[in-house]
Amino acid sequence: MTSILVTGGTGTLGRPTVTRLRTLDHQVRALSRKPGPDRVVGDLTTGDGLSAALDGADVVVHLATSSGRKDVEQTRNLLSAASGVRHLIVMSIAGIDRIPLPYYRYKLEAERLVAGSGVPYTVLRATQFHNLVDRILSTQRFLPAVLAPAVPLQPIAVEEVAVRLAELAEQEPLNGRAADIGGPERRSVVELARLWKQARSARRAVLPVRVPGKAFGAFAAGQATVDGPPYGKITFAEYLR
C-alpha cells in the first residue's frame, strides 16, 4: 500500500482522484488549509505545514492551482518540502507551450521548476474539463446571447483524468511528460454551446465570435487539442446528461 498525498484534494479534480486512489487500496490524504477527515493541514502559498504534511508520503499528486502567478510560488514551496518523495505527479494543461496566455505561462514555469528540482516526477497535461466549458457558458446567463468563440476544443471528464493520474501513481516516475490526454471528441465551442443550450433548455441564440490576438489564433489553430487517439470516452453531451 502506497502513501499518497494529493494537493488540491478537495477540488474538482481532487475529489475523484482521491476516490480513485482509495479504491486501489492506497493510503490517501488530501492537503488542505482547513482540517477535516483524511486531510492534512498545510498552506502551499506560505509553505506553513508542508514538511509535516509530506512526511511519510511516497507519492505526491499535485493538483492544486491558484489560476495565476501563485502557481509558481506554490510549486516552489512544495518542492522545498518534497526532498524525500519518491514520485511527484504534476497536473498541467495541454497546449500551454503553444498558447500565449499569462496563466499558461505560469503553469509552464511551474513545470520547469519541477523538471529542474531533482525530485523524481511525471507531468500530465490534459485538455479542458467538461465542467469548465459548462461553467464558462453558464456565467453568460445574463447576456442576451450565448457567446461562443469559434475555436475547437477536446474537453475531457475529470473522472477519466483521475483514472490516468491513478495509473501514473502506480508507475515509476518518467522524469518528463506523460502523453497528453484529451476527450473523445473535437468540437467547436459553437457546437458545444448548442449542446449546452439544448441540455439546459436555454432559449437564447448561440452567437459565434472571433477575438483578435495571438492567443485566440492559437486556440483557433487547434493548439488546445492533443495529437493521437483520445484517452477519454465520456462526451460533453453525456456529461450534460
Rosetta silent file (secondary structure, phi, psi, omega in degrees, C-alpha in Angstrom):
SEQUENCE: MTSILVTGGTGTLGRPTVTRLRTLDHQVRALSRKPGPDRVVGDLTTGDGLSAALDGADVVVHLATSSGRKDVEQTRNLLSAASGVRHLIVMSIAGIDRIPLPYYRYKLEAERLVAGSGVPYTVLRATQFHNLVDRILSTQRFLPAVLAPAVPLQPIAVEEVAVRLAELAEQEPLNGRAADIGGPERRSVVELARLWKQARSARRAVLPVRVPGKAFGAFAAGQATVDGPPYGKITFAEYLR
SCORE:     score description
SCORE:     0.000 S_00000001
   1 L     0.000  128.898 -177.134    0.000    0.000    0.000 S_00000001
   2 L   -96.109  138.621  175.012    1.421    3.363   -1.079 S_00000001
   3 E   -88.483  120.067 -173.665    1.111    6.526    0.988 S_00000001
   4 E  -125.521  131.889  173.715   -0.142    9.292   -1.313 S_00000001
   5 E  -108.301  130.230 -179.882   -0.681   12.983   -0.638 S_00000001
   6 E  -113.870  114.025  172.604   -2.988   14.872   -3.020 S_00000001
   7 E   -79.354  145.368 -173.690   -2.724   18.651   -3.116 S_00000001
   8 L    67.387   25.921 -174.477   -5.998   20.229   -4.155 S_00000001
   9 L   -69.822  -11.204  177.496   -7.601   17.003   -2.975 S_00000001
  10 L  -103.264    7.852 -176.728  -10.901   18.698   -2.146 S_00000001
  11 L   -92.178 -170.475 -174.948  -11.236   20.373   -5.563 S_00000001
  12 L   -58.875  -46.546  177.504  -12.973   19.498   -8.826 S_00000001
  13 L   -87.266  -30.431 -176.695  -10.294   17.056   -9.968 S_00000001
  14 H   -61.710  -42.764 -176.500   -9.015   16.269   -6.486 S_00000001
  15 H   -61.027  -51.856  178.791  -12.184   14.597   -5.227 S_00000001
  16 H   -67.472  -27.081  178.190  -12.458   11.939   -7.963 S_00000001
  17 H   -69.163  -44.570  176.825   -8.690   11.424   -7.856 S_00000001
  18 H   -60.308  -44.793  179.382   -8.727   10.759   -4.122 S_00000001
  19 H   -60.371  -45.327 -179.132  -11.688    8.406   -4.573 S_00000001
  20 H   -62.820  -44.752 -179.548   -9.981    6.520   -7.388 S_00000001
  21 H   -63.656  -36.811  179.581   -6.735    6.101   -5.455 S_00000001
  22 H   -70.212  -32.751  176.832   -8.615    4.806   -2.425 S_00000001
  23 H   -66.082  -20.407  177.213  -10.441    2.199   -4.491 S_00000001
  24 L   -92.090   10.101  173.732   -6.968    0.888   -5.362 S_00000001
  25 L    70.532   27.636  172.977   -6.262    0.469   -1.640 S_00000001
  26 L   -87.072  155.528  173.688   -3.710    3.243   -1.312 S_00000001
  27 E   -86.935  110.011 -170.164   -3.384    5.301    1.855 S_00000001
  28 E  -120.276  133.698  173.823   -4.523    8.710    0.632 S_00000001
  29 E  -128.003  148.010  177.917   -4.611   12.083    2.339 S_00000001
  30 E  -104.758  131.408  175.341   -5.711   15.425    0.932 S_00000001
  31 E   -80.573  130.816 -178.805   -3.711   18.568    1.627 S_00000001
  32 E  -148.383  155.221  173.743   -5.938   21.422    2.745 S_00000001
  33 L   -79.659  -12.467 -179.411   -5.679   24.690    4.604 S_00000001
  34 L  -118.293  137.916 -179.634   -8.645   23.554    6.700 S_00000001
  35 L   -67.694  155.043  178.026   -8.734   20.443    8.910 S_00000001
  36 L   179.217  175.703  179.832  -11.123   17.620    8.102 S_00000001
  37 L   -61.125  134.058  177.542  -11.411   13.845    7.779 S_00000001
  38 L    58.211   28.633  176.690   -8.493   12.251    5.894 S_00000001
  39 E  -117.301  155.286  167.729   -6.891   15.669    5.428 S_00000001
  40 E  -121.613  142.735 -174.681   -3.564   17.114    6.469 S_00000001
  41 E   -90.751  129.332  176.530   -3.259   20.837    7.042 S_00000001
  42 L  -167.636  154.390 -177.051   -0.742   22.819    5.039 S_00000001
  43 L  -121.040  111.594 -179.585   -0.551   26.031    3.044 S_00000001
  44 L   -66.392  -29.145 -176.780    1.129   25.912   -0.361 S_00000001
  45 L   -73.387  -41.447 -179.559    1.229   29.703   -0.615 S_00000001
  46 L   -96.683  -20.166 -175.472    3.098   30.316    2.632 S_00000001
  47 L    87.952   -7.125 -177.974    4.753   26.913    2.977 S_00000001
  48 L   -62.470  128.860  174.231    3.379   26.503    6.505 S_00000001
  49 L    81.307   -2.023 -174.605    2.869   22.873    7.473 S_00000001
  50 H   -69.793  -41.070 -179.175    4.141   21.391    4.209 S_00000001
  51 H   -60.140  -43.673  178.825    7.106   19.498    5.665 S_00000001
  52 H   -67.587  -37.675 -178.715    4.867   17.794    8.217 S_00000001
  53 H   -65.790  -35.836 -177.682    2.189   17.121    5.586 S_00000001
  54 H   -86.669   -8.048 -178.430    4.668   15.423    3.254 S_00000001
  55 L   -60.921  121.233  178.906    6.324   13.382    5.986 S_00000001
  56 L    88.409   -5.466 -179.418    5.926    9.709    5.088 S_00000001
  57 L   -79.146  127.180  175.479    4.372   10.349    1.673 S_00000001
  58 L   -81.227  -40.666 -175.739    5.747    8.108   -1.081 S_00000001
  59 E  -128.802  138.535  172.695    3.850    9.835   -3.880 S_00000001
  60 E  -119.538  127.350  175.249    2.509   13.373   -4.195 S_00000001
  61 E  -106.493  109.894 -172.174   -0.166   14.187   -6.772 S_00000001
  62 E   -94.655  100.376 -178.622   -0.054   17.948   -7.241 S_00000001
  63 L  -111.776  -11.207 -176.994   -3.473   19.163   -8.398 S_00000001
  64 L   -64.876  142.352  176.683   -3.736   22.478   -6.528 S_00000001
  65 L  -147.716  145.715  179.807   -3.854   25.583   -8.667 S_00000001
  66 L  -104.923   -0.760 -177.610   -4.304   29.256   -7.960 S_00000001
  67 L    58.314   36.777  179.545   -5.204   30.198  -11.550 S_00000001
  68 L  -178.821 -158.106 -174.906   -2.435   32.764  -11.589 S_00000001
  69 L   -59.538  -28.450 -177.049    1.060   33.790  -10.568 S_00000001
  70 H   -63.872  -19.519  177.719    0.786   31.995   -7.215 S_00000001
  71 H   -54.677  -39.345 -177.206    1.078   28.651   -9.014 S_00000001
  72 H   -67.080  -48.678 -179.046    4.811   29.242   -9.366 S_00000001
  73 H   -66.251  -38.221  177.895    5.376   30.091   -5.715 S_00000001
  74 H   -63.459  -41.315  177.874    3.177   27.222   -4.557 S_00000001
  75 H   -65.040  -41.366  178.023    5.140   24.778   -6.691 S_00000001
  76 H   -60.934  -43.511  178.721    8.408   26.160   -5.354 S_00000001
  77 H   -65.078  -39.947  178.589    7.211   25.730   -1.766 S_00000001
  78 H   -62.599  -44.099 -179.029    6.040   22.186   -2.480 S_00000001
  79 H   -63.993  -35.359  179.635    9.389   21.249   -3.986 S_00000001
  80 H   -62.656  -27.985 -178.054   11.252   22.630   -0.975 S_00000001
  81 H  -100.013   -0.153 -169.055    9.377   20.167    1.236 S_00000001
  82 L  -105.511   21.702 -174.390    9.393   17.209   -1.184 S_00000001
  83 L   -61.256  -28.769 -178.357   13.009   16.041   -0.966 S_00000001
  84 L   -95.794    4.425 -176.928   12.020   12.600    0.326 S_00000001
  85 L   -77.127  136.103 -179.442    9.185   11.964   -2.119 S_00000001
  86 L   -78.921  -29.613 -176.378    9.621    9.005   -4.459 S_00000001
  87 E  -154.591  120.359  174.952    7.311   10.339   -7.190 S_00000001
  88 E  -107.287  120.277  179.457    5.794   13.777   -7.758 S_00000001
  89 E  -107.862  125.085 -174.219    2.949   13.844  -10.301 S_00000001
  90 E  -115.022  126.646  177.410    2.041   17.284  -11.592 S_00000001
  91 E   -87.301  132.273  179.930   -1.238   18.104  -13.341 S_00000001
  92 E  -140.887 -168.306 -169.064   -0.959   20.595  -16.185 S_00000001
  93 E  -123.596  134.412  177.946   -2.787   21.770  -19.311 S_00000001
  94 L   -62.535  134.220  174.564   -2.453   20.709  -22.938 S_00000001
  95 L    87.703    6.610 -174.452   -1.056   23.405  -25.197 S_00000001
  96 L   -67.769  -19.908  177.077    0.441   25.685  -22.552 S_00000001
  97 L   -89.517   -0.535 -177.540    3.672   25.936  -24.534 S_00000001
  98 L  -120.640  -11.349 -176.475    1.774   26.918  -27.695 S_00000001
  99 L  -117.728  116.487 -173.547   -0.899   29.322  -26.426 S_00000001
 100 L   -81.647   71.326  172.969    0.327   32.717  -25.129 S_00000001
 101 L  -108.555  141.947  179.322   -1.908   33.199  -22.087 S_00000001
 102 H   -54.880  -45.458 -179.502   -0.480   34.565  -18.801 S_00000001
 103 H   -59.038  -42.054  178.894   -1.983   31.708  -16.784 S_00000001
 104 H   -65.530  -36.141  178.577   -0.432   29.173  -19.149 S_00000001
 105 H   -61.678  -40.226  177.916    2.911   30.917  -18.881 S_00000001
 106 H   -68.384  -39.131  177.524    2.848   30.449  -15.105 S_00000001
 107 H   -62.825  -39.466  179.483    1.884   26.785  -15.456 S_00000001
 108 H   -66.928  -39.437  176.818    4.780   26.275  -17.851 S_00000001
 109 H   -63.685  -39.359  177.227    7.171   27.955  -15.433 S_00000001
 110 H   -62.864  -40.353  176.100    5.927   25.652  -12.668 S_00000001
 111 H   -59.089  -42.555 -178.469    6.625   22.642  -14.904 S_00000001
 112 H   -66.606  -35.844  175.628   10.178   23.888  -15.448 S_00000001
 113 H   -60.908  -44.430  179.396   10.724   24.274  -11.715 S_00000001
 114 H   -62.253  -45.218 -177.696    9.692   20.662  -11.211 S_00000001
 115 H   -61.717  -31.984 -177.906   11.951   19.450  -14.028 S_00000001
 116 L   -96.156    7.154 -171.776   14.970   21.183  -12.510 S_00000001
 117 L   -84.771  -22.564 -173.326   14.290   20.252   -8.901 S_00000001
 118 L    87.203   -7.156  176.165   15.881   16.816   -8.736 S_00000001
 119 L   -80.367  129.391  177.527   12.637   15.334   -7.369 S_00000001
 120 L   -58.925  132.443 -169.600   11.528   12.282   -9.436 S_00000001
 121 E  -149.317  164.340  168.819    8.465   13.445  -11.330 S_00000001
 122 E  -140.643  135.073  174.599    5.889   12.999  -14.071 S_00000001
 123 E  -107.092  129.658  174.730    3.896   15.788  -15.719 S_00000001
 124 E  -116.077  121.795  174.434    0.452   15.018  -17.130 S_00000001
 125 E  -104.100  137.466  178.450   -1.204   17.555  -19.398 S_00000001
 126 E  -131.480  159.405  176.377   -4.916   17.273  -20.160 S_00000001
 127 L   -75.433  178.684 -178.232   -7.386   19.240  -22.226 S_00000001
 128 L   -61.058  144.296  179.274  -10.130   21.420  -20.709 S_00000001
 129 E   -78.548  151.148  176.728  -12.560   19.701  -18.368 S_00000001
 130 H   -55.081  -43.304 -175.261  -16.243   19.338  -19.284 S_00000001
 131 H   -67.965  -25.341  175.920  -17.276   21.238  -16.181 S_00000001
 132 H   -67.695  -45.402  177.261  -15.048   24.203  -17.153 S_00000001
 133 H   -60.702  -44.211  178.220  -16.825   24.544  -20.501 S_00000001
 134 H   -58.301  -45.447 -177.375  -20.162   24.221  -18.695 S_00000001
 135 H   -66.425  -40.786  179.814  -19.179   26.905  -16.173 S_00000001
 136 H   -62.486  -42.704  178.946  -17.984   29.359  -18.834 S_00000001
 137 H   -69.556  -36.576 -178.515  -21.249   29.017  -20.728 S_00000001
 138 H   -68.443  -29.566 -179.516  -23.308   29.221  -17.534 S_00000001
 139 L   -68.539  -11.168 -179.245  -21.685   32.508  -16.480 S_00000001
 140 L   -92.577   17.582 -172.695  -23.293   34.141  -19.521 S_00000001
 141 L   -61.984  -21.232 -179.172  -26.815   33.665  -18.182 S_00000001
 142 L   -95.913   -0.340  178.592  -27.445   37.435  -18.024 S_00000001
 143 L   -86.269  153.841 -179.475  -26.322   38.100  -21.597 S_00000001
 144 L   -70.761  -18.192  178.178  -28.872   38.322  -24.440 S_00000001
 145 L  -142.882  161.511  175.717  -26.995   35.594  -26.374 S_00000001
 146 E   -91.214  112.935 -178.127  -24.531   32.816  -25.641 S_00000001
 147 E   -83.054  125.317 -175.550  -21.166   33.963  -26.974 S_00000001
 148 E  -127.439  109.073  177.537  -19.174   31.045  -28.380 S_00000001
 149 E   -59.229  139.444 -178.355  -15.602   31.529  -29.636 S_00000001
 150 L   -82.610   68.112 -179.567  -15.071   29.849  -32.999 S_00000001
 151 L  -134.559  149.738  176.717  -12.316   27.531  -31.734 S_00000001
 152 E   -84.680  141.646  172.865  -12.027   23.739  -31.418 S_00000001
 153 E  -130.161  167.117  179.985  -11.760   22.095  -28.007 S_00000001
 154 L  -137.401   64.401 -171.332  -11.444   18.495  -26.872 S_00000001
 155 L   -64.748  153.255 -175.264  -12.970   18.501  -23.383 S_00000001
 156 E  -133.459  151.853  179.364  -12.483   15.572  -21.040 S_00000001
 157 L   -79.519  138.867 -179.071  -14.268   14.297  -17.927 S_00000001
 158 H   -62.520  -31.848  179.461  -12.474   14.827  -14.620 S_00000001
 159 H   -62.287  -34.238  179.999  -13.251   11.227  -13.639 S_00000001
 160 H   -77.751  -32.743  172.785  -11.221    9.992  -16.603 S_00000001
 161 H   -64.254  -39.516  178.427   -8.316   12.292  -15.783 S_00000001
 162 H   -60.640  -38.571  177.854   -8.443   10.857  -12.260 S_00000001
 163 H   -61.703  -43.888 -179.853   -8.108    7.343  -13.685 S_00000001
 164 H   -66.580  -40.358  177.465   -4.982    8.337  -15.588 S_00000001
 165 H   -61.194  -40.476  178.522   -3.467   10.042  -12.543 S_00000001
 166 H   -65.627  -37.129  175.706   -4.041    6.880  -10.520 S_00000001
 167 H   -60.683  -45.956 -179.210   -2.324    4.836  -13.230 S_00000001
 168 H   -65.041  -33.815 -179.648    0.702    7.114  -13.087 S_00000001
 169 H   -65.318  -21.328 -179.847    0.775    6.936   -9.282 S_00000001
 170 L   -98.168    4.617 -179.743    1.346    3.176   -9.561 S_00000001
 171 L  -112.757  170.299  176.641    4.169    3.552  -12.075 S_00000001
 172 L   -75.379  152.622  178.799    7.764    4.694  -11.878 S_00000001
 173 L   -60.783  142.233  177.075    8.497    8.402  -12.472 S_00000001
 174 L   -86.799  -18.954 -171.901    9.059    9.332  -16.112 S_00000001
 175 L    50.649   46.731 -179.912   11.170   12.378  -15.228 S_00000001
 176 E   175.732 -159.795 -178.425    9.350   14.075  -18.064 S_00000001
 177 E   -94.410  136.257  164.954    5.878   14.324  -19.546 S_00000001
 178 L   -73.538  164.739  177.138    3.416   11.506  -19.925 S_00000001
 179 L   -59.765  135.505  177.314    1.460   11.548  -23.175 S_00000001
 180 L   -60.740  148.967  178.372   -1.102   14.358  -23.187 S_00000001
 181 E  -123.664  148.769  178.982   -4.705   13.215  -22.813 S_00000001
 182 L  -145.766  171.890 -177.915   -7.932   14.603  -24.223 S_00000001
 183 L   -74.586  178.623 -172.674  -11.598   13.787  -24.550 S_00000001
 184 L   -77.698  -14.070 -175.235  -13.243   11.625  -27.212 S_00000001
 185 L  -132.957  143.179  168.408  -14.433   14.454  -29.482 S_00000001
 186 L  -104.606  115.001 -178.526  -13.017   17.585  -31.028 S_00000001
 187 E  -133.095  149.203  174.421  -15.840   20.087  -31.337 S_00000001
 188 E   -70.076  155.109  177.360  -16.007   23.820  -31.832 S_00000001
 189 H   -61.155  -29.339  176.674  -17.182   25.844  -28.864 S_00000001
 190 H   -60.623  -46.614  178.186  -20.145   26.797  -31.045 S_00000001
 191 H   -64.594  -42.239  179.278  -21.188   23.121  -31.235 S_00000001
 192 H   -62.596  -39.025  179.572  -20.553   22.657  -27.525 S_00000001
 193 H   -66.357  -35.793  178.168  -22.665   25.720  -26.753 S_00000001
 194 H   -69.315  -37.402  174.045  -25.555   24.352  -28.815 S_00000001
 195 H   -63.786  -42.922  179.009  -25.385   21.055  -26.935 S_00000001
 196 H   -62.808  -43.606 -179.757  -25.296   23.004  -23.683 S_00000001
 197 H   -59.640  -43.001 -179.946  -28.260   25.164  -24.768 S_00000001
 198 H   -66.838  -44.569 -177.315  -30.359   22.075  -25.526 S_00000001
 199 H   -67.699  -32.771 -177.023  -29.441   20.308  -22.301 S_00000001
 200 L   -95.841    3.950  179.238  -30.072   23.392  -20.150 S_00000001
 201 L    55.229   38.098  177.780  -33.302   24.338  -22.017 S_00000001
 202 L   -82.757  146.003 -177.529  -31.883   27.779  -22.747 S_00000001
 203 L  -102.391  -13.626 -175.768  -33.707   29.920  -25.305 S_00000001
 204 L   -70.481  150.034  179.215  -31.000   32.422  -26.166 S_00000001
 205 L   -72.103  150.470  172.398  -29.247   32.209  -29.515 S_00000001
 206 E   -91.661  123.265 -175.368  -25.681   30.943  -29.760 S_00000001
 207 E  -112.591  108.968  176.127  -23.533   33.658  -31.315 S_00000001
 208 E   -65.004  138.437 -179.659  -20.171   32.607  -32.815 S_00000001
 209 E  -132.752  152.488  172.844  -17.461   35.178  -32.086 S_00000001
 210 L  -121.144  138.899 -175.900  -13.889   35.771  -33.167 S_00000001
 211 L  -119.246  132.219  178.571  -11.406   37.518  -30.925 S_00000001
 212 L   -70.256  158.841  174.797   -8.263   39.277  -32.167 S_00000001
 213 L   118.142  160.873 -176.574   -4.866   38.343  -30.814 S_00000001
 214 H   -69.053  -34.944 -178.780   -2.293   35.567  -30.808 S_00000001
 215 H   -64.002  -47.500  178.449   -3.946   33.570  -28.019 S_00000001
 216 H   -62.309  -39.691  179.144   -7.235   33.282  -29.904 S_00000001
 217 H   -60.427  -38.721  178.841   -5.295   32.438  -33.067 S_00000001
 218 H   -67.568  -43.330  176.258   -3.539   29.587  -31.259 S_00000001
 219 H   -60.821  -44.313 -178.266   -6.835   28.230  -29.933 S_00000001
 220 H   -62.562  -29.143  179.065   -8.369   28.554  -33.415 S_00000001
 221 L   -81.885    2.693  176.328   -5.461   26.551  -34.835 S_00000001
 222 L    84.906   18.889 -176.184   -6.327   23.663  -32.515 S_00000001
 223 L   -73.097   -9.775  176.961   -3.417   24.109  -30.132 S_00000001
 224 L   -92.782    0.757  175.975   -5.625   23.261  -27.132 S_00000001
 225 L   -99.838  173.334 -177.522   -6.326   19.776  -28.512 S_00000001
 226 L  -119.749  154.333  177.513   -3.989   16.776  -28.407 S_00000001
 227 L   -81.647  160.423  174.866   -2.487   14.554  -31.064 S_00000001
 228 L    84.460 -176.576 -177.904   -3.146   10.843  -31.284 S_00000001
 229 L   -68.059  150.107  178.474   -6.113    8.773  -30.117 S_00000001
 230 L   -69.651  152.662  174.685   -8.344   10.199  -27.381 S_00000001
 231 L   -92.108  -44.669 -176.509   -7.977    8.947  -23.836 S_00000001
 232 L   -77.097  159.906  178.581  -11.432    9.834  -22.576 S_00000001
 233 L  -121.371  -18.605 -177.151  -14.702    8.196  -23.579 S_00000001
 234 L   -83.489  119.915 -179.753  -17.296   10.468  -21.947 S_00000001
 235 L   -81.276  167.446  177.913  -18.562   13.087  -24.407 S_00000001
 236 H   -63.841  -38.733  178.344  -19.697   16.579  -23.474 S_00000001
 237 H   -62.722  -39.630  178.221  -23.302   15.607  -24.277 S_00000001
 238 H   -68.250  -38.577  175.208  -23.043   12.646  -21.908 S_00000001
 239 H   -59.747  -43.597 -178.092  -21.583   14.879  -19.214 S_00000001
 240 H   -64.379  -30.235  178.569  -24.507   17.286  -19.617 S_00000001
 241 L   -75.580    0.000    0.000  -26.965   14.424  -19.135 S_00000001
